[in-house]
Amino acid sequence: MARGVLKLPEDLPVSVPRFVGKEVTRLEDPGLVTGTAEFIDNLSLAGMLHCAILRSPHPHARILRIDTSAAEAMDGVAAVLTGEDLRRWCNPAVTAPEGWGSYSMAVDKVRFVGEPVAAVAACNRYLAEDALEQIRVEYEPLPCVPDAHAATTPGASLVFEEKGSNVIQSRVYDWGEVDRMFAEADHVVSNTFRWNRVGANPTETFGCICQWDLTGNALTCHGSYQVPRFMALGRSATLRLPANRIRIIAQPMGGGFGGKGGPRGTDIAALLSRKAEGRPVKYIEDRIEYLLAGGGQSWDRHYEAALAVRADGTITGLKVKLLDDQGAGAEGYGTISAAKPLAAFTGCYRIEAARYDLTLVATNRAPTYPFRGYGPPPHYFVLESLVDMAARKLGMDPAELRRRNYIRPEQFPYVVPSGNEYDSGQYEVVLDKALALADYAKLRAEQARARAAGRLIGIGVVSTVEPGVFDWNCYATVGVPGVGVPEGVKVAVDILGNVTVAVGFNLQGQGQFTVAAQVAADYLGVDMHAVRVATAASDVALPHFGQGGSRLGVSVTGAVLGACRKLEVLFCRVVAHLMQTTPEQVELMDGRLRLKANPAVGMTLAEVAGTMLARSDLLPPDVEPCPEANYVWTAPGRTAPDEQGRCKSYLTAANATHLVMVEVDRETGQTSILGYWIVDDCGTRLNPATVDGQIEGGVAQGVGAALFEEYVYGESAQPLVTTFVDYLIPTIGEVPSSRKAVVVTPSPVSPLGAKGTGEGAIHTTPAAIMCAINDALSPLGIEVRETPASPRRLWQLLQQVA
């Protein structure tokens, strides 16, 4: 990596970085491949009980009576929990917007199939499950609200009676002269779209072990927590405990992707521990529970959308009307996924004006939760489909139409109509590289020959922006106020020169421990193997958020750089005092604190730390014998939103072009991916292997969303998928082996020029595949506007023209 790529001369005080920018071996992998990483279900505590949860079979019903006496009388059963316990001990869930959530267990009525109604803690899971069968619950079924359209029908049953409506929020955002752009347009391209629910489905479902300290009125929770600090704050609000009496210990996780859930399971296990006189209680969610109601369902959306286009192909206006089904309340912060598109509403394009007509409703489906991408994947499916439709209307190549509307390099930093600022980009360069990588002209020629032979071959070319390093201000529109998302670390040097980086997030597989070690090793001039990265518990770590929002690679880099810089200043003071000079005459370079005037004279990190720890009598009077430093990083330049939600929210804007060729079988509706090409620009690639891993994972989940995955509900809001027999996820055989190339446009505003990269591929892949399928179907005059494009759905379309 050239020194000129770095923003500040002191960012990495080494002659040549040894680790940053290299495909180094990941620190996390030895524990994973040897099986020594301690996932939550590997952990066992003395006297531990096991939890099983009784769930509602009804989507909407009053609870008239619960009889738990037979279960409580069983040998080995230590505690039984019902909604009455939660009414006595708890508050309803914290939600956004406020007040649209229920208790962690049903109180008075159930609102979705799978909602917890009672729970048992017993000496083993088998006995706990048996005890559930002894609990008698009497229900009075109520009329249900099966979907978003039913929620807004006059006279519909109310999911939350006290609200007087099923509409959680309804608002129109106008950015620019939208009506004028559409009135003056030569063409208006409009259509409706449907994105059905998908979910994260990590290999490991949620799990926790909770222990209530009755003497100290405190709670300790081990678990697969993605954001432990915020989990602690949430538990404080619901369990009525001071936040400093809740300790969240995040175990290594077998995948998360935002959809791990956990608040309900944690509260239930914690309260069972309270009833069981403080014995630890383990709850491990099984796959049926996860698919039914575990927190992995996302993006249940109905769209009406339109583009205003001039005759020369210039896109001037965008209108999106979204009806979003949040399920039985906003407890999972699924509302945020409807707000995130504001950060990149117009994608890569110079669209002058835009309107977002947003309505969020409650229904008797399971509550929606975060999922990787957090909202833009459906939005880009709509936007990019409209661009393709405009290209067909104009008789223009879809790649050329995109090129004509890209934001130009000289226009950065660029403020999109919805208010966010893109830091940098070379969208046309990325597109051209993708076209060359795939030999686009050859693909189009092959397509023409195949079509002449009667085959349905399609090509999709899609470009998107990945907003990186989120800020709360983007979500103020749905009731999440604030500016600045902190990420704190502690960097310490011991007496032998070893370095420890304490972070607030746990091992989740993305490689951020390795990135932290790379940055610390290069800054301090030590070998990576001398750096240990450790997870601190929620009550010990500095303010932090952790994984989420395509932020952690950038934010942890900023935090580590800041802590190392503070450590450098401290060490320079110590060395200057010992050598009877001023701190300005001492520099850290290649792992030594040396005199600028005489670089041969200096001290190693170990010598400085050893002096601080073993000879405090030699230190300056105002220096503590503590060779460590803390630093909390937040994205610079973020602003509060105005009345139309405009603000500088996400710090960086990565970009990618995906090009895909597919074939649709006329007889079966089966889609085959014939080739997949990707060119991405995420700025400085701190660890290229990590970036490639993020892209491959996003493509896999994007293929699932486009072709396979769907949480299906019946007309009475009964879930029809509860196993992987019904909920189809792609295997390695369905995920394409993509060819990749890279463009590097360093961010001028982020540490080391890196941009967020965790969600870009899932933003782009569904849109690329759906556009390719519609390109394949275009000779027949039909198109699919609903995900997933399953064989059944495509076969039904093909029958219309058979």
Salt bridges, closest charged atoms under 4 A:
ASP11 OD1 - ARG565 NH2 2.65
ASP29 OD1 - ARG26 NH2 2.80
ASP41 OD1 - LYS282 NZ 3.20
ASP67 OD2 - ARG65 NH1 3.98
GLU84 OE2 - ARG87 NH2 2.99
ASP85 OD1 - ARG88 NH2 2.68
ASP85 OD2 - LYS275 NZ 3.29
ASP108 OD1 - ARG87 NH2 2.62
GLU115 OE2 - ARG264 NH2 3.83
GLU129 OE2 - ARG125 NE 2.89
GLU138 OE1 - ARG65 NE 3.64
GLU161 OE2 - ARG62 NH2 2.94
GLU161 OE2 - LYS109 NZ 2.88
ASP174 OD1 - ARG355 NE 2.56
GLU177 OE1 - ARG180 NE 3.06
ASP179 OD1 - ARG355 NH2 3.03
GLU184 OE1 - ARG180 NH1 3.11
GLU204 OE1 - LYS260 NZ 2.84
ASP267 OD1 - ARG235 NE 2.48
GLU289 OE2 - ARG55 NE 3.11
GLU289 OE1 - ARG125 NH2 3.46
ASP300 OD1 - ARG194 NH2 2.93
ASP300 OD2 - ARG197 NE 2.77
ASP300 OD2 - ARG365 NH1 2.78
ASP324 OD2 - ARG301 NE 2.90
ASP325 OD1 - ARG197 NH2 3.77
ASP325 OD2 - ARG365 NE 3.91
GLU331 OE1 - ARG264 NH2 2.74
GLU352 OE2 - ARG310 NH2 3.51
GLU384 OE1 - ARG402 NE 2.84
ASP388 OD1 - ARG402 NH1 2.83
ASP397 OD2 - ARG444 NE 3.97
GLU400 OE1 - ARG403 NE 3.36
GLU400 OE2 - ARG404 NE 3.20
GLU421 OE2 - LYS648 NZ 3.49
GLU428 OE2 - ARG403 NH1 3.03
GLU428 OE1 - ARG408 NH1 3.30
ASP432 OD1 - ARG403 NH1 2.67
GLU487 OE1 - ARG551 NH1 2.60
ASP527 OD1 - ARG18 NH2 3.35
ASP539 OD1 - ARG247 NE 3.13
GLU587 OE2 - ARG594 NE 2.83
ASP617 OD2 - ARG615 NH2 2.67
ASP622 OD1 - ARG573 NH2 2.80
GLU628 OE2 - LYS490 NZ 3.50
ASP642 OD2 - ARG646 NE 2.83
GLU643 OE2 - ARG646 NH2 3.96
GLU663 OE1 - ARG455 NH2 2.80
ASP680 OD2 - ARG685 NH1 3.02
ASP692 OD1 - ARG685 NH2 3.53
GLU696 OE2 - LYS740 NZ 2.08
GLU710 OE1 - ARG793 NH2 3.58
GLU759 OE1 - LYS340 NZ 3.00
ASP775 OD2 - ARG444 NH1 3.12
ASP775 OD1 - ARG451 NH2 3.53
GLU783 OE1 - ARG392 NH2 3.97
GLU783 OE2 - ARG785 NE 3.48
GLU786 OE2 - ARG793 NH2 3.35
